[in-house]
Amino acid sequence: VQNLVDIHKLDKIGTLNVLELGAGTGRITKILIDEGFRHITAVEVDPNLTQFMRERFHKSVNILNINAMDLPHQVSPKSVDIIISILPLIYI
């Protein structure tokens, strides 16, 4: 996971808007924060995990408790620079 973030290091990393799909417990979210990303929206469908994320990250991450299919109604595509999702890798 760490290498995935290293590959995407850019000059203005702190200004990029990141959308994380399937945030779960925030493992990837924490790495993103540690790497300098400051504008993170995490999407998680499970209400228990969403609450855990809210307690863990307080106000440093925008956390949405929605299904990714509802995402276009909640987040403007023009407001996102990078989309990250570890979910597809689970099935490989």
C-alpha positions as CSV (number, residue, x, y, z in Angstrom):
1,V,0.0,0.0,0.0
2,Q,2.8,2.4,0.9
3,N,4.2,2.0,-2.7
4,L,0.9,3.0,-4.2
5,V,1.0,6.3,-2.5
6,D,4.7,6.9,-3.3
7,I,4.0,6.4,-7.0
8,H,1.5,9.3,-6.9
9,K,3.6,11.9,-5.1
10,L,3.2,15.2,-6.8
11,D,4.5,18.7,-6.3
12,K,1.2,20.0,-4.8
13,I,0.2,16.9,-2.9
14,G,-1.4,18.9,-0.1
15,T,-3.7,20.7,-2.4
16,L,-5.1,17.6,-4.2
17,N,-8.6,16.4,-3.5
18,V,-8.7,12.7,-2.9
19,L,-11.7,10.5,-3.0
20,E,-11.3,7.1,-1.2
21,L,-13.9,4.5,-2.0
22,G,-14.5,1.7,0.6
23,A,-12.5,3.4,3.3
24,G,-13.3,0.6,5.9
25,T,-11.3,1.2,9.1
26,G,-9.2,4.0,7.6
27,R,-6.0,2.1,7.0
28,I,-5.4,3.7,3.6
29,T,-6.8,7.0,4.9
30,K,-4.1,7.1,7.6
31,I,-1.4,6.5,5.0
32,L,-2.8,9.3,2.8
33,I,-2.7,11.7,5.7
34,D,0.8,10.7,6.7
35,E,1.9,11.3,3.1
36,G,0.6,14.8,3.2
37,F,-2.8,14.7,1.6
38,R,-5.0,17.2,3.3
39,H,-8.3,17.1,1.3
40,I,-9.7,13.6,1.7
41,T,-13.3,12.4,1.3
42,A,-13.7,8.8,2.4
43,V,-16.8,6.9,1.3
44,E,-18.0,3.9,3.4
45,V,-21.3,2.1,3.1
46,D,-21.2,0.4,6.5
47,P,-22.6,2.7,9.2
48,N,-20.5,1.1,12.0
49,L,-17.3,1.6,10.0
50,T,-18.4,5.2,9.2
51,Q,-18.8,5.9,12.9
52,F,-15.4,4.4,13.6
53,M,-13.8,6.6,10.9
54,R,-15.5,9.7,12.3
55,E,-14.2,8.9,15.8
56,R,-10.7,8.1,14.4
57,F,-10.3,11.1,12.1
58,H,-12.6,13.7,13.6
59,K,-12.6,16.7,11.3
60,S,-9.5,15.9,9.3
61,V,-11.4,13.8,6.8
62,N,-14.8,14.3,5.1
63,I,-16.5,10.9,5.7
64,L,-19.6,10.0,3.7
65,N,-21.8,7.1,4.7
66,I,-23.2,6.3,1.3
67,N,-23.2,3.6,-1.4
68,A,-20.7,4.5,-4.1
69,M,-23.6,4.3,-6.6
70,D,-25.0,7.5,-4.9
71,L,-21.7,9.3,-5.2
72,P,-22.6,11.5,-8.2
73,H,-25.3,13.0,-6.1
74,Q,-22.9,13.8,-3.2
75,V,-19.6,14.7,-4.8
76,S,-19.0,16.8,-8.0
77,P,-16.6,15.0,-10.4
78,K,-14.8,18.3,-10.9
79,S,-13.9,18.5,-7.2
80,V,-11.9,15.2,-7.3
81,D,-8.2,15.0,-8.5
82,I,-7.5,11.4,-7.4
83,I,-9.7,8.4,-6.7
84,I,-8.3,5.6,-4.6
85,S,-10.0,2.2,-3.9
86,I,-8.3,-0.8,-2.5
87,L,-11.5,-2.9,-3.1
88,P,-10.6,-4.2,-6.5
89,L,-7.3,-5.6,-5.2
90,I,-9.2,-7.8,-2.7
91,Y,-10.5,-9.9,-5.5
92,I,-7.2,-10.5,-7.3
